[in-house]
């Protein structure tokens, strides 16, 4: 299982969802980590709970987002849904 530092390092290697953003699609970060969907969900949710303030974010501009990436990146945890890893 990847640590928060490893997740952030993988996210740094991914393109932002738009040029001025610190957010990276979860599907891109999972691929950079070499994780499948289930592994990514478990790893990212665990890291999100450990990091103060969390590192996962949801997509609020759904209409402006790449719909394929939005669907591939969605992780649900109870009532919360996440699409991005946010870099500090």
C-alpha positions in Angstrom: 0.0 0.0 0.0 1.4 3.4 -1.0 2.1 6.1 1.6 0.8 9.7 1.4 4.2 10.8 0.2 4.2 8.2 -2.6 0.7 9.2 -3.6 1.8 12.8 -3.8 4.9 11.9 -5.8 2.8 10.0 -8.2 0.3 12.9 -8.5 3.2 15.3 -9.3 4.0 13.2 -12.4 0.4 13.5 -13.6 -1.2 16.3 -15.6 -3.5 18.7 -13.7 -7.2 18.5 -14.6 -6.8 22.1 -15.9 -3.6 24.2 -16.3 -3.8 26.3 -13.1 -5.0 23.4 -10.8 -3.3 21.5 -8.0 -5.8 18.7 -8.6 -5.0 15.4 -10.4 -7.5 12.9 -11.6 -7.6 9.8 -9.3 -7.5 7.5 -12.3 -4.2 9.1 -13.5 -2.7 8.8 -10.0 -3.8 5.2 -9.7 -2.1 4.4 -13.0 1.1 6.2 -12.0 1.1 4.1 -8.8 0.5 0.9 -10.8 -2.8 0.2 -8.9 -6.0 -1.3 -10.2 -9.4 0.3 -9.3 -9.9 -1.7 -6.0 -6.3 -1.2 -4.9 -6.5 2.5 -5.6 -9.8 2.9 -3.7 -8.4 1.2 -0.6 -5.0 3.0 -0.7 -6.3 6.5 -1.4 -9.1 6.3 1.2 -6.7 5.1 3.8 -4.2 7.9 3.0 -7.1 10.4 3.0 -8.0 9.5 6.5 -4.4 9.8 7.8 -3.5 13.1 6.2 -4.8 16.1 8.1 -7.4 17.8 5.9 -7.3 14.8 3.6 -5.8 14.7 0.1 -8.9 13.7 -1.9 -11.3 16.2 -3.4 -14.6 16.0 -5.3 -15.2 17.6 -8.7 -17.6 20.5 -8.4 -17.5 21.6 -12.0 -18.9 18.4 -13.4 -20.1 19.9 -16.7 -16.6 21.3 -17.5 -14.9 18.0 -16.6 -13.8 15.2 -18.9 -16.7 12.8 -18.4 -14.6 9.7 -19.0 -12.0 10.8 -16.4 -14.7 11.8 -14.0 -16.3 8.4 -14.2 -13.0 6.5 -14.0 -11.8 8.6 -11.0 -14.9 8.4 -8.9 -14.4 6.9 -5.4 -17.3 6.7 -3.0 -16.9 6.6 0.8 -20.3 6.7 2.5 -22.0 9.8 1.3 -18.7 11.4 0.1 -17.4 11.1 -3.5 -14.0 11.9 -4.7 -12.4 12.5 -8.1 -9.1 14.2 -7.5 -5.9 14.0 -5.5 -5.0 17.5 -4.5 -1.3 18.5 -4.1 -0.4 20.9 -1.3 
